[in-house]
């Protein structure tokens, strides 16, 4: 027998729509439209080239969790993280000493913790 999850109100302030989880489709669309495109946030051709070159020389995740492990037990790095959290438009955006190679899941976890404080 499958359990059913109770519907909940969309977490967007002022939206009364019931959803199975997360924001309702209308609020999701508005949130995506309000966020600047990656190119506007500095993730352009120059960034893609610089980060690809960095990943060639730093193929394993460098997050604190993985740094404690032997290299071959670390996750493979697929993304370059800005340690200061300011991205390519920050004052140290293209400074490799401000970068760390990370796996997708570890980079997402770090970003969520910085953004939402979890």
GROMACS elastic network, one bead per residue, 0.5 to 0.9 nm:
[ bonds ]
;  ai    aj funct       b0    kb
    5    20     6  0.71376   500
    5    21     6  0.88603   500
    6    19     6  0.89375   500
    6    20     6  0.70140   500
    7    18     6  0.59127   500
    7    19     6  0.54557   500
    7    21     6  0.72602   500
    8    11     6  0.84391   500
    8    17     6  0.82486   500
    8    18     6  0.52582   500
    8    19     6  0.54353   500
    8    20     6  0.63216   500
    8    21     6  0.67960   500
    8    22     6  0.83966   500
    9    12     6  0.85434   500
    9    15     6  0.75262   500
    9    16     6  0.59231   500
    9    17     6  0.56335   500
    9    19     6  0.60704   500
    9    20     6  0.86531   500
    9    21     6  0.85676   500
    9    22     6  0.86113   500
    9    23     6  0.83118   500
    9    24     6  0.85826   500
   10    13     6  0.80148   500
   10    14     6  0.87180   500
   10    15     6  0.60362   500
   10    16     6  0.64475   500
   10    17     6  0.55807   500
   10    18     6  0.58955   500
   10    19     6  0.60329   500
   10    20     6  0.89516   500
   10    21     6  0.78252   500
   10    22     6  0.63517   500
   10    24     6  0.57302   500
   10    27     6  0.82111   500
   11    14     6  0.84278   500
   11    15     6  0.73128   500
   11    16     6  0.87742   500
   11    22     6  0.68341   500
   11    23     6  0.59984   500
   11    24     6  0.84749   500
   12    15     6  0.56168   500
   12    16     6  0.85925   500
   12    23     6  0.66884   500
   12    24     6  0.84776   500
   12    27     6  0.69731   500
   13    16     6  0.85763   500
   15    18     6  0.88063   500
   15    24     6  0.86097   500
   15    27     6  0.81180   500
   17    23     6  0.87115   500
   17    24     6  0.66387   500
   18    21     6  0.86807   500
   18    23     6  0.89191   500
   18    24     6  0.73735   500
   19    22     6  0.68158   500
   19    23     6  0.69430   500
   19    24     6  0.58361   500
   19    25     6  0.88599   500
   20    23     6  0.88871   500
   20    24     6  0.86268   500
   21    24     6  0.81016   500
   22    28     6  0.88886   500
   23    26     6  0.80449   500
   23    27     6  0.59997   500
   23    28     6  0.59244   500
   24    27     6  0.54270   500
   24    28     6  0.62106   500
   24    29     6  0.87765   500
   25    28     6  0.50366   500
   25    29     6  0.62179   500
   25    30     6  0.87229   500
   26    29     6  0.52311   500
   26    30     6  0.63784   500
   26    31     6  0.87532   500
   27    30     6  0.50396   500
   27    31     6  0.60932   500
   27    32     6  0.86160   500
   28    31     6  0.51391   500
   28    32     6  0.62306   500
   28    33     6  0.86504   500
   29    32     6  0.52439   500
   29    33     6  0.62030   500
   29    34     6  0.86711   500
   30    33     6  0.51399   500
   30    34     6  0.61644   500
   30    35     6  0.88431   500
   31    34     6  0.51824   500
   31    35     6  0.64709   500
   32    35     6  0.54415   500
   32    36     6  0.83464   500
   33    36     6  0.76222   500
   33    37     6  0.87277   500
   35    38     6  0.89236   500
   36    39     6  0.80708   500
   36    40     6  0.59299   500
   36    41     6  0.65895   500
   37    40     6  0.52583   500
   37    41     6  0.65364   500
   37    43     6  0.88408   500
   38    42     6  0.64971   500
   38    43     6  0.52491   500
   38    44     6  0.72851   500
   39    42     6  0.52321   500
   39    45     6  0.84619   500
   40    43     6  0.72748   500
   40    44     6  0.80314   500
   41    44     6  0.82436   500
   41    87     6  0.76832   500
   41    88     6  0.74108   500
   41    89     6  0.67876   500
   42    45     6  0.89901   500
   42    46     6  0.87419   500
   42    47     6  0.72168   500
   42    87     6  0.73237   500
   42    88     6  0.52364   500
   42    89     6  0.55302   500
   42    93     6  0.88168   500
   43    46     6  0.77476   500
   43    47     6  0.54569   500
   43    48     6  0.67844   500
   43    87     6  0.82056   500
   43    88     6  0.66611   500
   43    89     6  0.86318   500
   44    47     6  0.53064   500
   44    48     6  0.62236   500
   44    49     6  0.87042   500
   45    48     6  0.50697   500
   45    49     6  0.61426   500
   45    50     6  0.85887   500
   46    49     6  0.52664   500
   46    50     6  0.61872   500
   46    51     6  0.86096   500
   47    50     6  0.50992   500
   47    51     6  0.59569   500
   47    52     6  0.83822   500
   47    88     6  0.70851   500
   47    93     6  0.89366   500
   47    94     6  0.77790   500
   48    51     6  0.52980   500
   48    52     6  0.60491   500
   48    53     6  0.86398   500
   49    52     6  0.52203   500
   49    53     6  0.63006   500
   49    54     6  0.87243   500
   50    53     6  0.52473   500
   50    54     6  0.62795   500
   50    55     6  0.87886   500
   50    94     6  0.78572   500
   51    55     6  0.61770   500
   51    56     6  0.87004   500
   51    79     6  0.75264   500
   51    80     6  0.59587   500
   51    99     6  0.89448   500
   51   101     6  0.88169   500
   52    55     6  0.51648   500
   52    56     6  0.64077   500
   52    78     6  0.89291   500
   52    79     6  0.84886   500
   52    80     6  0.83999   500
   53    56     6  0.52226   500
   53    57     6  0.68943   500
   53    58     6  0.88105   500
   54    57     6  0.54620   500
   54    58     6  0.60472   500
   54    59     6  0.83799   500
   54    80     6  0.76636   500
   54    96     6  0.78641   500
   54    99     6  0.86543   500
   54   100     6  0.87974   500
   54   101     6  0.76867   500
   55    59     6  0.52985   500
   55    60     6  0.81805   500
   55    77     6  0.69513   500
   55    78     6  0.71788   500
   55    79     6  0.74772   500
   55    80     6  0.72282   500
   55   101     6  0.64406   500
   56    59     6  0.58753   500
   58    61     6  0.78069   500
   58    62     6  0.82479   500
   58    77     6  0.74945   500
   58   100     6  0.82615   500
   58   101     6  0.61959   500
   59    75     6  0.89240   500
   59    76     6  0.59911   500
   59    77     6  0.53267   500
   59    78     6  0.78075   500
   59   101     6  0.71897   500
   59   102     6  0.86955   500
   60    66     6  0.84580   500
   60    71     6  0.69498   500
   60    72     6  0.80762   500
   60    74     6  0.60908   500
   60    75     6  0.59472   500
   60    78     6  0.83910   500
   60   101     6  0.66961   500
   60   102     6  0.70542   500
   60   103     6  0.77719   500
   61    64     6  0.89269   500
   61    65     6  0.89034   500
   61    66     6  0.61264   500
   61    67     6  0.74337   500
   61    71     6  0.86562   500
   61    74     6  0.60709   500
   61    75     6  0.54523   500
   61    76     6  0.56771   500
   61    78     6  0.81242   500
   61    79     6  0.87968   500
   61   100     6  0.77568   500
   61   101     6  0.52730   500
   61   103     6  0.55292   500
   61   106     6  0.81825   500
   62    65     6  0.79808   500
   62    66     6  0.59444   500
   62    67     6  0.53653   500
   62    74     6  0.82455   500
   62    75     6  0.88439   500
   62    77     6  0.78910   500
   62   100     6  0.58637   500
   62   101     6  0.54411   500
   62   102     6  0.57495   500
   62   103     6  0.84852   500
   63    66     6  0.54047   500
   63    67     6  0.58820   500
   63    68     6  0.88745   500
   63   100     6  0.72501   500
   63   101     6  0.75375   500
   63   102     6  0.61913   500
   63   103     6  0.84547   500
   63   106     6  0.70938   500
   63   107     6  0.81721   500
   63   110     6  0.89381   500
   64    67     6  0.50512   500
   64    68     6  0.67006   500
   65    68     6  0.59297   500
   65    69     6  0.75056   500
   65    74     6  0.88178   500
   65   106     6  0.87409   500
   66    69     6  0.52959   500
   66    70     6  0.80951   500
   66    71     6  0.81234   500
   66    73     6  0.79677   500
   66    74     6  0.53219   500
   66    75     6  0.71908   500
   67    70     6  0.76492   500
   67    71     6  0.78485   500
   67    74     6  0.76518   500
   68    71     6  0.88680   500
   68    74     6  0.88805   500
   69    72     6  0.80887   500
   69    73     6  0.61343   500
   69    74     6  0.62490   500
   70    73     6  0.54984   500
   70    74     6  0.67616   500
   71    74     6  0.54177   500
   71    75     6  0.86515   500
   72    75     6  0.80825   500
   72    76     6  0.89410   500
   74    77     6  0.86996   500
   75   102     6  0.79476   500
   75   103     6  0.60901   500
   76   101     6  0.88114   500
   76   102     6  0.74878   500
   76   103     6  0.58806   500
   76   104     6  0.89946   500
   77    80     6  0.78361   500
   77   101     6  0.54924   500
   77   104     6  0.73492   500
   78   101     6  0.72062   500
   78   102     6  0.61857   500
   78   103     6  0.51786   500
   78   104     6  0.61320   500
   79   100     6  0.84714   500
   79   101     6  0.59156   500
   79   102     6  0.53419   500
   79   103     6  0.61067   500
   79   104     6  0.62886   500
   79   107     6  0.73177   500
   80    99     6  0.62772   500
   80   100     6  0.56608   500
   80   102     6  0.59601   500
   80   103     6  0.85253   500
   80   107     6  0.81981   500
   81    84     6  0.87432   500
   81    85     6  0.76764   500
   81    87     6  0.79397   500
   81    98     6  0.82043   500
   81    99     6  0.54404   500
   81   100     6  0.52074   500
   81   101     6  0.61903   500
   81   102     6  0.65825   500
   81   107     6  0.67333   500
   82    85     6  0.51686   500
   82    86     6  0.66066   500
   82    87     6  0.56381   500
   82    88     6  0.77302   500
   82    92     6  0.84649   500
   82    93     6  0.70709   500
   82    96     6  0.88686   500
   82    98     6  0.56955   500
   82   100     6  0.66964   500
   83    86     6  0.80183   500
   83    87     6  0.86617   500
   83    97     6  0.86860   500
   83    98     6  0.53076   500
   83    99     6  0.56519   500
   83   100     6  0.67209   500
   84    87     6  0.77668   500
   84    90     6  0.84557   500
   84    92     6  0.81152   500
   84    93     6  0.88314   500
   84    98     6  0.67280   500
   84    99     6  0.84848   500
   85    90     6  0.83912   500
   85   111     6  0.80132   500
   85   114     6  0.79107   500
   86    89     6  0.68398   500
   86    91     6  0.80380   500
   86    92     6  0.81204   500
   86    93     6  0.71372   500
   87    90     6  0.56120   500
   87    91     6  0.89177   500
   87    92     6  0.82451   500
   87    93     6  0.55712   500
   87    94     6  0.87843   500
   88    91     6  0.80565   500
   88    92     6  0.74047   500
   88    94     6  0.61632   500
   89    92     6  0.79026   500
   89    93     6  0.55654   500
   89    94     6  0.84024   500
   90    94     6  0.84323   500
   91    94     6  0.81654   500
   91    95     6  0.85997   500
   92    95     6  0.50690   500
   92    96     6  0.83297   500
   92    97     6  0.84852   500
   92    98     6  0.64547   500
   93    96     6  0.82601   500
   93    98     6  0.73375   500
   93    99     6  0.84094   500
   94    97     6  0.88283   500
   94    98     6  0.78695   500
   94    99     6  0.84087   500
   95    98     6  0.55234   500
   95    99     6  0.71418   500
   96    99     6  0.50910   500
   96   100     6  0.80258   500
   97   100     6  0.80504   500
  101   107     6  0.87628   500
  102   105     6  0.81532   500
  102   106     6  0.62395   500
  102   107     6  0.57129   500
  103   106     6  0.53643   500
  103   107     6  0.60421   500
  103   108     6  0.84838   500
  104   107     6  0.51918   500
  104   108     6  0.60109   500
  104   109     6  0.85209   500
  105   108     6  0.51406   500
  105   109     6  0.61118   500
  105   110     6  0.86736   500
  106   109     6  0.50168   500
  106   110     6  0.61769   500
  106   111     6  0.85669   500
  107   110     6  0.51570   500
  107   111     6  0.61040   500
  107   112     6  0.85455   500
  108   111     6  0.51084   500
  108   112     6  0.60453   500
  108   113     6  0.85479   500
  109   112     6  0.51907   500
  109   113     6  0.61988   500
  109   114     6  0.86761   500
  109   118     6  0.89670   500
  110   113     6  0.51502   500
  110   114     6  0.62107   500
  110   115     6  0.85306   500
  111   114     6  0.51170   500
  111   115     6  0.59282   500
  111   116     6  0.83053   500
  112   115     6  0.50286   500
  112   116     6  0.55904   500
  112   117     6  0.71053   500
  112   118     6  0.68438   500
  113   116     6  0.54634   500
  114   117     6  0.54476   500
  114   118     6  0.75531   500
  115   118     6  0.81835   500
